[in-house]
Amino acid sequence: MKENRFSEEQKMLVVREMESGAEVTDLGRRLGVGRATLYRWQKRYGGMKPEEQQRVAVLELENRQLRQMVGELTLDVKMLRAVLSKKF
């Protein structure tokens, strides 16, 4: 998985700066990111409070863990079906 250069808090600060009237092209040039990236950050973090961001991070972690559990259980079920389908 790719490691991010910017933390969630840094991204939120950039979005607040955008919302306060800073030029998007200047921000992008200063940070070394494209305009599309800045707009994607704005879409995700715009109007979000730090408490809400922490809650979203917790939910994303929980979702990732649940998806991993489902994947492991699916593999277990396929393995058991393969074993049970063989005739001894």
C-alpha positions in Angstrom: 0.0 0.0 0.0 1.3 3.4 -0.9 2.4 5.6 2.0 0.9 9.1 2.0 3.1 12.2 2.1 0.5 14.2 3.9 -1.3 13.3 7.1 -5.0 13.7 7.5 -4.5 16.8 9.6 -2.3 18.4 7.0 -4.9 17.7 4.3 -7.6 19.3 6.4 -5.4 22.4 7.0 -4.9 22.7 3.2 -8.7 22.4 2.6 -9.3 25.1 5.2 -6.8 27.3 3.4 -8.6 26.6 0.1 -11.9 27.5 1.7 -10.5 30.8 3.1 -9.7 31.9 -0.4 -6.2 30.7 -1.3 -5.5 30.1 -5.0 -5.7 26.4 -5.8 -2.9 26.6 -8.4 -0.6 28.3 -5.9 -1.3 25.8 -3.2 -0.7 22.9 -5.6 2.5 24.4 -6.8 3.7 25.0 -3.2 2.8 21.5 -2.0 3.8 19.6 -5.2 0.4 18.1 -5.9 -2.1 18.5 -8.7 -5.3 20.5 -8.8 -7.3 17.3 -9.0 -5.7 16.1 -5.8 -6.6 19.3 -4.0 -10.2 19.1 -5.2 -10.4 15.5 -4.1 -9.2 16.5 -0.6 -11.8 19.3 -0.6 -14.5 16.8 -1.5 -13.4 14.4 1.3 -12.4 16.8 4.1 -14.4 20.0 3.3 -16.5 21.2 6.3 -15.3 18.3 8.4 -14.3 18.8 12.0 -11.3 17.0 13.6 -13.6 14.9 15.7 -15.5 13.8 12.7 -12.2 12.9 10.9 -11.1 10.8 13.8 -14.5 9.0 13.8 -14.1 8.3 10.0 -10.6 6.9 10.5 -11.9 4.5 13.2 -14.7 3.4 10.9 -12.4 2.9 8.0 -10.1 0.7 10.2 -13.0 -1.3 11.4 -14.3 -1.7 7.8 -10.8 -2.9 6.7 -10.7 -5.5 9.5 -14.2 -6.8 8.7 -13.4 -7.1 5.0 -10.3 -9.1 5.9 -12.3 -11.4 8.2 -14.9 -12.0 5.4 -12.1 -12.9 3.0 -10.5 -15.3 5.4 -13.9 -17.0 6.1 -14.6 -17.3 2.4 -11.3 -19.1 1.8 -12.1 -21.4 4.7 -15.5 -22.2 3.3 -14.0 -22.9 -0.2 -11.3 -25.2 1.4 -13.9 -27.1 3.4 -16.1 -27.6 0.3 -13.1 -28.9 -1.7 -12.2 -31.4 1.0 -15.8 -32.5 1.5 -16.4 -33.0 -2.3 -13.5 -35.5 -2.5 -14.5 -39.2 -2.3 -12.3 -41.4 -0.1 
